[in-house]
């Protein structure tokens, strides 16, 4: 599909005054959004649980997960799962895109609103 990046604002759902603007790589192959551990710790994001994650080289790792509020292009979610990632790793995962009602458009390399399914 090709990759592209989007600007986002993330915040601590328990203290929205703690926020940060970030640039996220849109990755339809990633389940969860990933933000560096240091950024999440600066926002005082707590660990809710640990998840096992398969990497592109087929290794499986375990990482902590918390929740952040997120806004992208006027679309907002009050809380979405976020993985405590390595330095420099910023990824927008499919769970967050679905929560926001957005999907990547491979032609324009932008996120676009989509209909949700209710069946």
MARTOR-972100 format. One record per residue: y, x, z of N, C-alpha, C, O, CB in turn; residue in three letters. Coordinates in steps of 0.02 Angstrom, whole numbers, plus 50000, padded with zeros to 5 digits. Glycine has a CB too. Layout:
% residues N
YXZYXZYXZYXZYXZALA
...
//
This chain:
% residues 119
499415004150000500005000050000500635004350000501155002049978500004995450059UNK
500595010450023501195014450033501495012850100501385007350127501705013149976UNK
501865017350128502145016250194502905015750190503215018150143501935021850242UNK
503175012650241503895012450249504055011550323503605010250363504215006750206UNK
504675012250340504895011850410505385006150420505735004150373505205018450433UNK
505405003650481505884998350499506225000250565505925003550607505534991450504UNK
506834997950572507204998850635507014993150682506934987450661507974999050623UNK
506934994850745506764989750796507124991250860507314996950874506004989650808UNK
507224986150899507474986950967506904984951013506614979551005508134982650981UNK
506744989251061506224987751110506544987851179507044991151190505634992751106UNK
506244984051225506514983751293505954982251343505414980051325507074978451298UNK
506124983451406505674981751460505734974251474506284971951491505834985951524UNK
505194970351466505244963051477505454961151548505724955751558504584959851461UNK
505324965551596505514964151665506224966351681506504964351732505034967651712UNK
506524970451637507204972851646507504974151577507534979951555507224979251690UNK
507724968851542507974969551473508564974451465508714976451409508174962951448UNK
508894976251520509434981151514509164988051496509534992351472509844981551579UNK
508514989151506508194995451487507924994551417507394991651407507614997551538UNK
508294997051367508104996051297508225002451257508555007151279508494990151267UNK
507955002451197508015008151153507935005951081507525001651066507485013651171UNK
508325008851036508225007850964507735013050940507785018950957508905008250925UNK
507255010950899506745015450873506625013950799506815008550775506085014850913UNK
506325018650765506105017650696505345017950695505055022850717506425023150648UNK
505035012650668504315012050670504025012450599504295009550552504115005450703UNK
503465015950592503085016250530502675009750526502295008250572502635022550527UNK
502755006050472502374999850463501665001850442501565005250391502704995150409UNK
501174999750482500475001850470500014995850478499844994050535500265007650517UNK
499804992850423499364986950426498664988850451498274984450469499314983550358UNK
498504995250451497854997450476497834998350551497304999350580497655003750442UNK
498414998150583498454999050655498464992250690498854987950671499085003150675UNK
498044991350740498034985150777498654984450820498994979250819497404984650820UNK
498814989650859499354989350907499954993550886499884998350849499114991550976UNK
500534991650911501134995650905501065001650951500785001151006501774991550922UNK
501305007450928501255013650967501955016650974502325017150925500765018750932UNK
502125018551034502765021851050502605027751096502165027051139503295016851083UNK
502945033451088502795039151131502835037351205503265033651228503275044851116UNK
502365040251242502325039251315502995040451349503195036551392501795043951345UNK
503345045751330503985047451362504505041951354504895040651400504245053851334UNK
504525038851295505005033451283504825027451327505265024351358504995031451208UNK
504175025751329503975020051371504085021351445504295016851481503235018451359UNK
503965027451467504095029051537504845028751552505025026551607503825036051553UNK
505275030751505506005030351515506225023051521506715021551554506375033751458UNK
505865018451488506015011351493505675008151553505755002151565505795007751429UNK
505305012151590504935009751650504415004451632504324999551669505435006951701UNK
504065005551576503525000951555502905002751596502705008551598503395001551477UNK
502594997751626501994998851666501364998451624501354995151571501964993851722UNK
500845001751647500195001451614499834995151637499764993951697499765007851630UNK
499604991051589499234984951605498484985951602498104982951641499434979451557UNK
498264990251557497554991551547497474997651501497965000451478497184985351517UNK
496854999551490496705004951443496275002051386495864997751398496325010851479UNK
496385004551325496005002251268495685008251232495955013851233496454998251219UNK
495115006851200494795011751158495045010651087495075005051062494005011151161UNK
495235016151054495535015850988495185020750941495055026450959496295017550992UNK
495025018350881494705022650831495255025550787495695021950762494185018650788UNK
495235032150777495725035650736495475036250664494895034750650495865042650765UNK
495925038250620495745038750549495185043850536494825043250487496345040550508UNK
495115048750580494575053750572493925051450606493455055350613494795060550600UNK
493915045150628493335041850658493225043550732492745041150762492725043650620UNK
493645047750762493595048950834493815042750871494225038850846494025055050855UNK
493545041750932493755036250975494095039251036493825043751069493155031750995UNK
494695036851051495075039151109495235033251153495165027451133495735042851087UNK
495435034651214495655029351259496385030651277496575036251292495205029051323UNK
496785025351275497495025951291497725020051334497435014551330497915026251225UNK
498235021151375498525015551412498935010951367499205013051316498975018151469UNK
498955004551387499344999451350499794995851400499584994251456498874994451314UNK
500404994651379500874990551417501154985151372500854983551321501444994851446UNK
501724982351391502054977351350502794978851346503114980751395501934970251377UNK
503074977951285503794978451275504034972151239503654968851204503974984851233UNK
504664970551250504994965651207505194969251143505314975251144505624962351242UNK
505224965551088505394968851024505784964150980505664958050979504764971250988UNK
506264966950943506634963250892506684967450829506874973350831507344961250917UNK
506514964350773506554967550707506884962550660506624957050650505844969850681UNK
507444964550632507794960450581507904953250605507834948550566507394960450517UNK
508074952450669508214945850696507604941950720507674936550749508564941850646UNK
507004944650709506394941450734506214944750800506214950850806505804942150681UNK
506054940450849505984942850918505334940650951505104935050939506564940550960UNK
505054944950991504484943251034504664945651104504874951351113503804946351009UNK
504574941351153504764943151222504284948251251504474951951298504784936951266UNK
503664948651225503194953751248502654954851195502374950051168502874951751316UNK
502524961151180502004962951132501644969051160501954973351192502294964251060UNK
500984969651148500634975651173500884981951139501044982051080499874974851162UNK
500924987251178501134993751152500704999251183500594999351243501894995051166UNK
500465003751140500055009351162500515015151180500995016551145499555011451106UNK
500355018451236500705024451257500465030151212499915032751222500585026151333UNK
500865032051163500665036851113500895043951126501235045451175500915034651047UNK
500715048251079500915055351081501645055951059501915051451028500445059551035UNK
501965061651075502655062751055502735062050979502325064650940502905069651078UNK
503265058650957503425058050886503035052650849503155051650790503295064450853UNK
502575049050883502175043950850502485037050864502485034750921501435044150874UNK
502735033850811503035027250815502715022950760502825024150701503825027550806UNK
502315017950779501955013850731502055006450748502025004550806501195015650731UNK
502175002450697502194995250705501504992550685501314992950627502764991950661UNK
501134989750733500464987350721500434980050701500924976450705500044988450782UNK
499834977950680499744971150653499834965650705500074960250689499064970550622UNK
499644966950768499734961850820500474960050827500644954150829499454964250889UNK
500904964950829501624963750836501894960250774502294955550779501994970250848UNK
501684962450714501914959150653501714951750653502114947450635501624962650591UNK
501104950250674500894943250677501294939350728501474933550715500144942750693UNK
501434942350785501834938850836502534937250809502804931950824501904943150899UNK
502804941750769503474940750742503474936250680504004933950658503784947450724UNK
502884934850652502844930850591503074934650530503364931850484503254924650598UNK
502934941250530503154945550475502544949050444502044950250477503664950750501UNK
502614950650379502094954350344502434959250297502974957850272501604949650305UNK
502114965050285502414969850239502364967550167501844964950145502084976650247UNK
502894968550130502894967250058502834974150023503304978150027503544963350034UNK
502264975449991502154982049962502614983649903502714989549886501444982749940UNK
502894978549871503334979749814504034981849837504304986849815503384973349770UNK
504314977849883504994979249907505014984249964505544986849982505334972849928UNK
504424985549993504374989950052504834987450109505204991150140504564997250034UNK
504774980850121505144977650175504674972650208504164970650180505794974150150UNK
504844970750270504484965350303504764958750280505374958050270504524966050381UNK
504334953850271504564947250251504234941950296503684943050320504404945850176UNK
504584936450307504284931150348503704927850312503714927050251504824925850367UNK
503194925950351502604922650323502444916550365502644916050423502004927550320UNK
502074911950334501834906050371501264908050417500844912150398501614900450323UNK
501254905250475500694906250521500174900750506500334895450480500924905950596UNK
499554902250524499014897450515498914893350579498914896150634498364900950495UNK
498834886850572498694882450628498124877950606498224872650577499334878250649UNK
497514880150622496924876450599496444875350655495924872350646496574880150542UNK
//
